[in-house]
Amino acid sequence: MDEREFSRSGQHASVVGLGTWQLGADWGDVDDKDALAVLEAAAESGVTFFDTADVYGDGRSEETIAAFLSGRPDLHVLVATKMGRRVDQIPENYVLDNFRAWNDRSRRNLGVDRIDLVQLHCPPTAVYSSDEVFDALDTLVEEERVAAYGVSVETVDEALTAIARPGVASVQIILNPFRMKPLQQVLPAAREAGVGIIARVPLASGLLSGKYTKDTVFAANDHRTFNRHGEAFDQGETFSGVDYATGVEAAAEFSALAPEGVTPAQLALAWIVQQPGVTSVIPGARTSEQARANAAAGKLAPLPAETLSAISDLYDRRIKSQVESRW
C-alpha cells in the first residue's frame, strides 16, 4: 500500500490506516481475541498507521496495540495516540504537568519510551489559540517523550488555527462524502504548510457502508445509540452529525454509485484517499474481514470523474445544509 508523508515530522503512514476506537469501547463489545485479529489483518494488508487514544476503553485500546506489536518486532507501524479527554473540558486543564502525566500513562500502556505522534483530543476551542499549550507540547518533544505532535479537531476553524502553529505535524478531522467542508480551506492550507491530514469518521459511523436501515438497532453501549443527538460528546462524531433517517436514505443513493466489485465502504474510503492533501484515512474495524476490506480500498484505481461528480451532487442535495454551518 502507498505511504504518504507528514512533511513537518518526516514520518510516513499508509494511505489507509486503522482507527482503534472500536477496540477499546463505545461500539459494542469486541473481545481481546477479535481485537488482536483486527490488528493482525490490518498489518498483513499493508496498514502501517494505527490511531488510538488514552480514553478508548480507558487505555484498553493502547494496551491491545502494545500487546500486538510486542509479538511482531518485524513490523514498522507508526502509532498515534491522543490525550486530553480524561479531565473536565476546560482550557485550564491543558497544562504541561497534565500533559506529562497523560503522556506517562500512554507510554506505559503502549510499552514505549517515546510516542510516535501524540494529538490533543478535540480540546476546547480556546486551547488552539494558547501559546502556553503549544510551548508545553514543544517541551514534550524536547524531553523526547514524543517524536511529534498534532491535534484532533471538531471544526474547520479549529483546524485552520492549528495549521498556523509551526510545530503541528498533523491535523485529524472528520472528512467523508457526508462531510466535505474541509475540502474548501483545510486541505489546501495543510498542503501549503506541510501538515498531515488524518481523516477520521470516514464511513460516517457506518452509514456509508450502506448496511443500515431506519429500523437498525445498535447496542446500548454503542455511541450510535447513546450519542445520536450529542448527549455524551460532540454530535458530529456520530453519523458525522447527519440526522439518522436522512443519512440512511442518502447512504442508499451513495451505495448505488459504487463501481462493480467495490463495496460502498470502499468507495467512501477511496474517495477520501483521492482528495489532495489527505495523508491517511483511519477507518475502524470490528472484525478481521472488515480490516482487510478497508485496506483494499487503499489500492483501488482512482475514481472516475463522473463518480466524483455524482458524490458531490448527492452531498449538495441531501447533506450539506445539515452539517456545514455547524462544523
Buried (B, 14 or more C-beta within 10 A) or exposed (E): BEBBEBBBBEBBBBBBBBBBBBBBBBBBEBEEEBBBBBBBBBBEBBBBBBBBBBBBBEBBBBBBBBBBBEEEEEBEBBBBBBBBBBEEBEBEBBEBEBBBEBBEBBBEBBEBEBBBBBBBBBBBBEBBBBEEBBEBBBBBBEEEBBBBBBBBBBBBBBBBBBBEBEBBBBBBBBBBBBBBBBBEBBBEBBBEBBBBBBBBBBBBBBBBBBBBEEEEEBEEEBBBBBBBEEEEBBBBBBBBBBBBEBBBEBBEBBBEBBEEEBBBBBBBBBBBBBBEBBBBBBBBBBBBEBBBBBBBBBBBEEBEEEBBEBBBEBBEEBBBEBBBEEB
